[in-house]
Amino acid sequence: MLERSDLMKMFLTALRLAERTVLVAILLGMVALFALNVLVRQWGGPMAAELAWIDETVRLMNLFLVFLSAGLALERGRQVAVDTWRDRIAARTGLPLRRIIDIVGCLFSLYIAWMALTMARFVFSTGQRSPTLDVPIGYIYLAPALGFALLALRYALSLAGVVHRFNTPEPEEIAQ
């Protein structure tokens, strides 16, 4: 029988694989569409007007690429941070600053995900559609909802000690 920690590792491995696969597919799709658009504009003549939808599609794909990659970046410690300043404050005050950051980050990310989901539901209910793609505009707000939910998960996992996103040990661990 699998232990709880083994199940968590399997879940995280599957989640990371799914995220990376989706991100690579989005990026390659964006590159292919953009390259096709450039080629058709260069040599396609009147056919270029038929591909006006590519610009908007690539913009929409870029939104999902940015927001869905935030969780992976945080987990790997690739987010923007001022480590020396944070660690000096923690060492001087004795506050568990990294844990505080994880708690605040998780709560903030959950709040933003909830706000984005609320906005998406509202925009879906208005029936707004993209004039070029003829898809509901509410999909734009699903990108931050999904991205911030995954970000909140990473903060929670870091808080629980499942994910070690900091490259250096805690200042109090150094003192020991």
Secondary structure, 3 states (H helix, E strand, C coil): CCCHHHHHHHHHHHHHHHHHHHHHHHHHHHHHHHHHHHHHHHHCHHHHHHHCHHHHHHHHHHHHHHHHHHHHHHHCCCCCCCHHHHHHHHHHHCCCHHHHHHHHHHHHHHHHHHHHHHHHHHHHHHCCECCCCCCECCHHHHHHHHHHHHHHHHHHHHHHCCCCCCCCCCHHHHHC
